[in-house]
Amino acid sequence: SPFELMAGKLIGMIGLSLVGVSLYLGSGYFAAYRYGFAEYLSLRILAWFVVFLVMGILMFGSLFIAIGAASTDAKESQSLMTPVMLLATLPFFVIPKVIEQPNGSLATSMSLFPFATPSLMVTRLAVPPGIPWWQPWVGMAVVVLASTACVWAGSRVFRVGLLMQGKGANFSQMLKWIVKG
């Protein structure tokens, strides 16, 4: 079924990302251990990084898969991808402010916005003195809800997009596909 096809793509993306992250984190930890900096690496933060990485892949991956299924050529997919890329890159514009004041109102509110949570929450966790214990859990819950909605909406667009081979879609048509199925 189209949902199983999309789920397979998402699982493959997660697997590939976890292999890459394992290589980077493993070699980074080895280098830090070799040069005496291992005590500065927090396994708690690395665990949260992996959790938010998987959730971010589910959220953004489902949106990218849906756009790919609704597009017929590269030009069309680029124009549909622009709003999603803006959502994905938005958090990087506020990272300096988040590092400066990790418990400020901007950092707290932005890190609880689902599309910014995967990157900003990990950044806030890494900056001393840390954040309240409940904020990563609330951030995780918000991202799980948003990821579920994105996977659901993406699977509906993916299903109809596969059936509409050769015919592209715009955002209003994609919204109709999400609502009506």
N, C-alpha and C positions, 0 to 999 in steps of 0.2 A: 504494500500500500504506500501511497505518497508519504504518510506520516512515518512509517518504518524507514523509508528511504531517507527522509530528512533526519530522523534520529540516528541512523547509521553515519550520516555525514557529520553530525554534531559529535558523536562518540569518537569518530576518527580524528576530528579536530582537537578534541580534548586529549586523546592519546598522544598525538603528535606534539602538542604543547607540553604535556607532562614529560615526555622524553627529552625535549629541548631544555626545559626548565631543570630537569634532573642533572643534565650535563653541565649547564651553567652553574647551578647552585653547588653541585658536587665539586667542580673544579675551583669555584670561588672559595668554598670552605677549605679545600685542600691547600690553596694558596695562602689563605688567612692562617691556617694551622701551621704551615711551613714557616711563615715569617712572624709568628707569635701574636697574631691578631684575632685568634679564634674566640677569645673571651668577649670580644665586642659583637659577635654575631649571636643573635637571640633566636633559638629554635622556635620559640613561641611566635615571633614575627614571621619567620619563614613558613610556619604552618598556616598562619592567617593568609600569607601571600598565596599559597597554593589553593586555599579555599576560595579566596576572592578571584583568583585566576580562572578556576573552573567555572564559577558562576558568571564571570564576565564573558567567557567564551560561549556559554549557553545563551546569554542574553544577546550579545552582539552577533554571534554566529548565526543564530536563527534569523535575525534581521537581514544579514548579508545573504543567506541562502534564499530567503524569500525574494529579495531584490533580484538575485541571479535568476530565479525561476520566472520572474515576471518580465525579464528583459530579453530582447532579441539580439541586441548587439552591444558592443563595448560602449559606444557613445550614450546609448540609452541607460545603461547600467551606471555609468558615471554620474549622470544627472540625477538619477534616483538615489545614488549612494551619498551624495553631498550632505543631506540633513543627518544621516546616520553617522557620517564621519565627523560632523560638527559636534554631535553628542559625545562621540568617543574621545575627541581631542579637547573638548571644553575644560576638563579638569586640569590639564597640563598648563593652562594659562593662570591658574590660581595656586599652583604648587609653591611658588616663592612665598606667597602670603600665608599659606598653610604651614610651611616650615617655620616662618617667623612667629606665628601665633597659632600653635596647633589646637588650642582650646578656645580660640576666638569664635565669635558667632558666625563669621563667614566660613571658617574651616568646618565647624560643626554642622552647619546647615548644608553646605555643599557635599560633605561626606555622607550625608543621609539622603541625597538625591540619587536615585538608583543607578543612573548612567555614570555618575561620578564616583560612586562608592568603591568599586574595586581598586581604583588607583589612589584615591585620596585617603581612604581608611588605613591602608597599609602605610602610607606616608606619615599619617598622624601617629600610628602605633610606633613608628621607628624614631620619632623625635622625642627626646626627653622633655619633660618628666613622664610622658605617656598620657593616656586618655582614660576616662572612667571605664570600668570593666564592661558596663552594659552597652556602650556605643557600638563596638564591633558586632555584638549579637543582634542589636536592632538593625544595623547596617546589613548584616547577613540576611535577616528576615525580609527587609525591604527589597534586597536584590533577588531573593528567592521568589518573592511575589512578582516582581517585574520580569524576571526570567521566565516564570511560568506563563505570564501574559504574552511575552514576546514569542515564546515557543509555540503557544497556542495560535496566536495571530500569524506567525510565520508559517506554520504548517497549513493553515487555511489558504494563505496566498500561494504557498508552494504547490498545494494540490490543484488549485485552479490554474496556476501558471503553467504547470506541466500539461494540462489539457488544452491550453490555449497556444500551443506551439506555433511559432511563426508570427504571432501577433503580440506586440508589446503592450505595456500598461503604464498608466500614470498613477499618481498617488490617490486620486479620487476613485479610480477603478480598483486599486488595491484595497482601499477602505470598504468598498462595496463587497469585495471578495471576503474580507474579514467578517463583515456583519452578516451577509447572506450565505456565505459558504459557497 
